[in-house]
């Protein structure tokens, strides 16, 4: 091969790799813009005003928890992962929120990671709320339509979703129970459209 052929091939590959990098950056930015919009996040998760799917899952001590047994109490479900950095950063705020609302709200952290990872995570980050291990054969996060973490659902005493969304701070946790439920939004016209 001639030197010109080799140089042009190298330049072509550098150009292809640069384009691939730019496409990746562009998709990432579009994704961040999409996820950062309130309208996009509000579409995630099962709709407000609907009944939350029941489930049974063990905590790190092996005690089973079934969602329907907590009817009559408000419940906060936080979907997360031991490997999710925002989830790790949320733990101090989640602990503080759960402690401040211990008589009013039952708080749970749900993870699809293996039990050993969850136990290590709970110990390392001093998780003081029940950390439930979602069974591998149950696609609970899919049933709840929670595609990003940490994502939380505030459930009323009847097990219906009062609020939902990404949660990165204690303020995010606190406002979940203060949102109007979907039935009120629908009665007043969704998004002000009057339909």
Secondary structure as UniProt FT lines:
FT   HELIX           3..36
FT   HELIX           38..43
FT   TURN            48..49
FT   STRAND          56..59
FT   TURN            60..61
FT   STRAND          64..66
FT   HELIX           67..70
FT   TURN            71..72
FT   STRAND          74..80
FT   TURN            82..83
FT   HELIX           85..100
FT   TURN            101..104
FT   STRAND          105..111
FT   HELIX           115..124
FT   TURN            125..126
FT   STRAND          130..133
FT   TURN            136..137
FT   HELIX           140..143
FT   TURN            144..145
FT   STRAND          151..155
FT   TURN            157..158
FT   STRAND          160..166
FT   HELIX           170..175
FT   HELIX           176..178
FT   HELIX           182..187
FT   HELIX           190..192
//
